[in-house]
Amino acid sequence: MSTPENTEPVQWHLSRLIIAWTVAAIIGVLVTVFTDAIRFPWLVLAIGVSTLVSFALQLGTAQREGFISRLAFSISGSVVVIAVIDLIGAFI
């Protein structure tokens, strides 16, 4: 299988990943601080909002190559950030 000669390496746009994870962290902290024992619906909303933010940030790059990989990495990182914050909040 041959590869095209003019392929460029996929850029990860690390700043956009960090922004998405920061937004997820802020939302996760808000949910953990302001909700009571029943946090699951709010955590689902937090993950949904962070998914939309990640999608918008990755669309803003206007780069087609690696879009799915960048989006999956950004969303999974946001879910991990929210989960870690929730676990810390559950023990505090």
Disulfide bonds with the S-S distance in Angstrom:
none
